[in-house]
Amino acid sequence: EGNEPGDSMKITYRELLRKVCQFANVLRSQGVKKGDRVSIYLPMILELVVAMLACARIGALHSVVFAGFSADSLCERILDCGCSLLIT
């Protein structure tokens, strides 16, 4: 379910697994490996869940940053965690 009332989507476990594996391969192609830190700056959409699960699948640590934060706040959080990739 999204932020707006009535904003929802249904997906099967098989479809979710396919999307997660596909995005995990994208992360690997970008050089993300086990133990790396990744920041995720997305609203409440399916891709947020896919990104979190893809990070977990390859062993990368993820930090979800609320999409309402300002650019300065986002910058501070990225620097604090020492992330190697930002997903937006």
Stockholm file with secondary structure:
# STOCKHOLM 1.0

chainA/1-88         EGNEPGDSMKITYRELLRKVCQFANVLRSQGVKKGDRVSIYLPMILELVVAMLACARIGALHSVVFAGFSADSLCERILDCGCSLLIT
#=GR chainA/1-88 SS CCSSTTCCCCCCHHHHHHHHHHHHHHHHHTTCCTTCEEEECCCSSHHHHHHHHHHHHHTCEEEECCTTSCHHHHHHHHHHHTCSEEEC
#=GC SS_cons        CCSSTTCCCCCCHHHHHHHHHHHHHHHHHTTCCTTCEEEECCCSSHHHHHHHHHHHHHTCEEEECCTTSCHHHHHHHHHHHTCSEEEC
//
